[in-house]
Amino acid sequence: MEENPSTEFLENFLLNYTGGEIKLLQTYYNEGIALLCINHVEKRNAITGKMLVDLRNCVLELEKWENGKAVILYGEGIAFSSGGDLNFARTENNPTSGFYMSYYAHDTLKRFRKLPFVTVSLVHGPALGGGAELAVYSDYVIVADDVKLGFVHGKMGIVSAWGGTTRLMRIVGERKALEMVLTSKIYSAKECLDLGLAYKIVNSSIKLAETLNFVRALTVHDYSIIQSNKNVTNFVSENSFEKSLDIEREQFYPKWGSKLNKEALDKRIKHVQNKN
Ligand SMILES: CCCC(=O)SCCNC(=O)CCNC(=O)[C@H](O)C(C)(C)COP(=O)(O)OP(=O)(O)OC[C@H]1O[C@@H](n2cnc3c(N)ncnc32)[C@H](O)[C@@H]1OP(=O)(O)O
């Protein structure tokens, strides 16, 4: 087994497993919002090797997006994602193939986590195995009222392949995460909310519209402010307190006296709570 396989090698391997696509939609780019769409409807959005390559290409494109603010990851059709492609799982059923698939996905998803944008997973219908793992990579998990989310890996005789347990633990805490992966239980929307996994429940018939509104409310400020805040929270979640203060300072001081800062000071803003 090649311990540090090249991207080219891994992509040649994964591209043997075709079907479906993951694509970036620019419909709301003018608002600084990108849609990342999982589309393999006939297989309930199972993630093929080719789709893992698509996902990486989308993330590489997002890395170049200078004035982006947010990304919404969602699934077409009646599922968020039924997880890893079982055709791949059956054909490449050996540890070396598992290592290659996991190594490649980890690298992509680490990059996704480091994006300086607010990331939101809109999760509906089945989100199982790798589907649940993808769901928890975002900053916010919004679930539709028809969600069925489960870390079912244990039932399949495996553990999380794409780093989902690490992410899950950071969201719901150690004991709840352990319970979820040890039981392979499938959770409803209300249960996801009670666990602290979901941030909000949306109506499945208007789920994208509701999620867009949620995202718009979080992205009212200039993209530079959003990206700096995200750089700080990304760093804090991965690094020590001391290093975090350093990065927070690095993100802060160039904005002290910037055009935006001066304009805000000139407005003599009074920070009273909005009355709705
Ligand atoms: C790599 C990380 C680890 C993993 O993710 S391991 C995979 C874990 N996921 C699973 O085991 C999901 C298995 N699938 C299911 O439980 C059900 O299909 C599911 C998602 C609840 C949907 O149920 P239904 O709506 O009744 O649909 P269905 O069963 O008739 O499926 C429709 C077609 O989709 C296919 N499908 C579903 N999940 C798949 C998968 N993960 N990989 C490949 N194909 C998958 C299914 O075989 C069926 O295909 P076809 O129409 O018979 O050709």
The ligand as an SDF file (V2000), in Angstrom:
LIG
                    3D

 53 55  0  0  0  0  0  0  0  0999 V2000
  -18.2070    5.2290    3.0260 C   0  0  0  0  0  0  0  0  0  0  0  0
  -18.9220    5.5890    4.2630 C   0  0  0  0  0  0  0  0  0  0  0  0
  -19.7110    4.4460    4.8790 C   0  0  0  0  0  0  0  0  0  0  0  0
  -21.0730    4.2770    4.2420 C   0  0  0  0  0  0  0  0  0  0  0  0
  -21.7030    5.2320    3.9190 O   0  0  0  0  0  0  0  0  0  0  0  0
  -21.6590    2.6830    4.0050 S   0  0  0  0  0  0  0  0  0  0  0  0
  -23.2690    2.9460    3.2660 C   0  0  0  0  0  0  0  0  0  0  0  0
  -24.3000    3.2150    4.3100 C   0  0  0  0  0  0  0  0  0  0  0  0
  -25.5670    3.4140    3.6860 N   0  0  0  0  0  0  0  0  0  0  0  0
  -26.4420    2.4370    3.4850 C   0  0  0  0  0  0  0  0  0  0  0  0
  -26.1940    1.2730    3.8020 O   0  0  0  0  0  0  0  0  0  0  0  0
  -27.7310    2.8590    2.8240 C   0  0  0  0  0  0  0  0  0  0  0  0
  -28.4960    1.6850    2.2720 C   0  0  0  0  0  0  0  0  0  0  0  0
  -29.7200    2.1470    1.6850 N   0  0  0  0  0  0  0  0  0  0  0  0
  -30.8840    2.2380    2.3610 C   0  0  0  0  0  0  0  0  0  0  0  0
  -30.9600    2.0070    3.5500 O   0  0  0  0  0  0  0  0  0  0  0  0
  -32.0940    2.6460    1.5650 C   0  0  0  0  0  0  0  0  0  0  0  0
  -31.8010    2.5140    0.1930 O   0  0  0  0  0  0  0  0  0  0  0  0
  -32.5340    4.1200    1.8570 C   0  0  0  0  0  0  0  0  0  0  0  0
  -31.3750    5.0920    1.7140 C   0  0  0  0  0  0  0  0  0  0  0  0
  -33.1380    4.1880    3.2590 C   0  0  0  0  0  0  0  0  0  0  0  0
  -33.5950    4.5390    0.8120 C   0  0  0  0  0  0  0  0  0  0  0  0
  -34.6540    3.6080    0.8040 O   0  0  0  0  0  0  0  0  0  0  0  0
  -35.7370    3.6770   -0.3560 P   0  0  0  0  0  0  0  0  0  0  0  0
  -36.2110    5.0680   -0.4880 O   0  0  0  0  0  0  0  0  0  0  0  0
  -36.7270    2.5900   -0.0720 O   0  0  0  0  0  0  0  0  0  0  0  0
  -34.9490    3.3880   -1.6990 O   0  0  0  0  0  0  0  0  0  0  0  0
  -34.2940    1.9830   -2.2110 P   0  0  0  0  0  0  0  0  0  0  0  0
  -33.7510    1.2060   -1.0790 O   0  0  0  0  0  0  0  0  0  0  0  0
  -35.2500    1.3180   -3.0970 O   0  0  0  0  0  0  0  0  0  0  0  0
  -33.0570    2.5520   -3.0390 O   0  0  0  0  0  0  0  0  0  0  0  0
  -33.2070    3.1860   -4.2860 C   0  0  0  0  0  0  0  0  0  0  0  0
  -32.0200    2.7930   -5.1130 C   0  0  0  0  0  0  0  0  0  0  0  0
  -30.8530    3.3600   -4.5000 O   0  0  0  0  0  0  0  0  0  0  0  0
  -29.8840    2.3680   -4.2720 C   0  0  0  0  0  0  0  0  0  0  0  0
  -29.0800    2.7460   -3.0940 N   0  0  0  0  0  0  0  0  0  0  0  0
  -29.5390    3.1670   -1.9140 C   0  0  0  0  0  0  0  0  0  0  0  0
  -28.4890    3.4200   -1.0940 N   0  0  0  0  0  0  0  0  0  0  0  0
  -27.3730    3.1700   -1.8230 C   0  0  0  0  0  0  0  0  0  0  0  0
  -25.9900    3.2570   -1.5520 C   0  0  0  0  0  0  0  0  0  0  0  0
  -25.5250    3.7130   -0.3670 N   0  0  0  0  0  0  0  0  0  0  0  0
  -25.1270    2.9210   -2.5140 N   0  0  0  0  0  0  0  0  0  0  0  0
  -25.5660    2.5130   -3.7180 C   0  0  0  0  0  0  0  0  0  0  0  0
  -26.8580    2.4060   -4.0340 N   0  0  0  0  0  0  0  0  0  0  0  0
  -27.7540    2.7380   -3.0870 C   0  0  0  0  0  0  0  0  0  0  0  0
  -30.7180    1.0970   -4.0700 C   0  0  0  0  0  0  0  0  0  0  0  0
  -29.9170   -0.0370   -4.2650 O   0  0  0  0  0  0  0  0  0  0  0  0
  -31.7630    1.2820   -5.1320 C   0  0  0  0  0  0  0  0  0  0  0  0
  -31.1960    0.9760   -6.3880 O   0  0  0  0  0  0  0  0  0  0  0  0
  -32.0330    0.2010   -7.5030 P   0  0  0  0  0  0  0  0  0  0  0  0
  -33.2100    1.0600   -7.7970 O   0  0  0  0  0  0  0  0  0  0  0  0
  -32.4450   -1.0990   -6.8740 O   0  0  0  0  0  0  0  0  0  0  0  0
  -31.0960    0.0410   -8.6600 O   0  0  0  0  0  0  0  0  0  0  0  0
  1  2  1  0
  2  3  1  0
  3  4  1  0
  4  5  2  0
  4  6  1  0
  6  7  1  0
  7  8  1  0
  8  9  1  0
  9 10  1  0
 10 11  2  0
 10 12  1  0
 12 13  1  0
 13 14  1  0
 14 15  1  0
 15 16  2  0
 15 17  1  0
 17 18  1  0
 17 19  1  0
 19 20  1  0
 19 21  1  0
 19 22  1  0
 22 23  1  0
 23 24  1  0
 24 25  2  0
 24 26  1  0
 24 27  1  0
 27 28  1  0
 28 29  2  0
 28 30  1  0
 28 31  1  0
 31 32  1  0
 32 33  1  0
 33 34  1  0
 33 48  1  0
 34 35  1  0
 35 36  1  0
 35 46  1  0
 36 37  1  0
 36 45  1  0
 37 38  2  0
 38 39  1  0
 39 40  1  0
 39 45  2  0
 40 41  1  0
 40 42  2  0
 42 43  1  0
 43 44  2  0
 44 45  1  0
 46 47  1  0
 46 48  1  0
 48 49  1  0
 49 50  1  0
 50 51  2  0
 50 52  1  0
 50 53  1  0
M  END
$$$$
